Amino acid sequence: MSKIEKDIVVMNKKGLHARPAVLFVQMADKFDVAVTIAKGEEQINGKSIMALLMLGAQYKTPLRVTIDGEDAQRAADAIEEFFAKQEEDLTP
């Protein structure tokens, strides 16, 4: 098993709201990994839409993402790409 930690900053001006949370979980579910997201001392399951919404990650919130599992590197790359694209608002 492989474990990777990434420091990410939420760059979507509306924060990690419903639509990006759904897209994040759909993306994360494609990989055989556990995803934990920490905001300060609070840690949540990154594959739970409700937990992501309850986290309340606003614009410029720093997060630590921990990816653990066989697909950790591929998942970490996808997560990094996901957050890099968040500068563009994903709402229609």
C-alpha positions in Angstrom: 0.0 0.0 0.0 1.1 3.5 -0.7 0.2 6.7 1.2 0.5 10.2 -0.2 -0.2 13.6 1.4 -0.9 16.7 -0.6 -1.5 20.3 0.6 -4.2 21.9 -1.5 -5.8 25.3 -1.4 -9.5 25.7 -2.5 -9.4 28.2 -5.4 -13.0 28.1 -6.5 -14.4 31.5 -5.4 -17.6 29.8 -4.2 -15.7 27.3 -2.1 -16.2 23.5 -2.2 -20.0 23.7 -2.6 -22.4 21.0 -3.7 -21.5 20.7 -7.4 -17.7 20.4 -7.0 -18.2 18.2 -3.9 -20.3 15.7 -6.1 -17.7 15.9 -8.9 -14.9 15.3 -6.4 -16.5 12.2 -4.9 -17.3 10.8 -8.3 -13.7 11.3 -9.3 -12.3 9.8 -6.0 -14.6 6.8 -6.2 -12.8 5.7 -9.5 -9.7 4.8 -7.5 -9.1 2.0 -5.0 -8.0 4.3 -2.2 -9.1 5.9 1.0 -9.2 9.7 0.8 -9.0 11.8 4.0 -9.3 15.6 3.9 -8.2 17.7 6.8 -9.1 21.3 7.5 -7.1 22.2 10.5 -7.7 19.5 13.1 -11.0 18.4 11.5 -10.7 15.2 9.3 -13.3 13.8 7.0 -13.8 11.0 4.6 -13.1 12.5 1.2 -15.5 10.1 -0.5 -18.5 11.4 1.4 -20.5 14.2 -0.2 -22.1 15.1 3.1 -18.8 15.2 4.9 -17.3 17.4 2.2 -20.2 19.9 2.5 -20.1 19.9 6.3 -16.3 20.7 6.1 -17.3 24.2 4.9 -14.1 24.7 2.8 -14.4 28.2 1.5 -12.2 30.1 -1.1 -8.5 29.9 -0.2 -9.1 27.4 2.6 -5.9 25.2 3.0 -6.6 21.5 3.1 -4.4 18.4 3.6 -5.5 15.5 1.5 -4.2 12.0 2.4 -4.6 9.3 -0.2 -4.0 5.7 0.9 -4.2 2.6 -1.3 -2.9 0.8 -4.3 -3.9 3.6 -6.7 -2.6 6.3 -4.5 -0.3 8.0 -7.1 -2.9 8.0 -9.8 -5.6 9.3 -7.4 -3.2 12.0 -6.1 -2.5 13.2 -9.6 -6.3 13.3 -10.4 -7.0 15.1 -7.1 -4.3 17.7 -7.8 -5.7 18.2 -11.3 -9.2 18.5 -9.9 -8.2 21.3 -7.5 -6.1 23.1 -10.1 -9.2 23.3 -12.3 -11.2 24.8 -9.4 -10.2 28.3 -10.3 -12.8 28.0 -13.0 -16.3 27.8 -11.4 -17.9 24.5 -12.1 -21.5 25.7 -11.8 -23.5 26.0 -15.0 
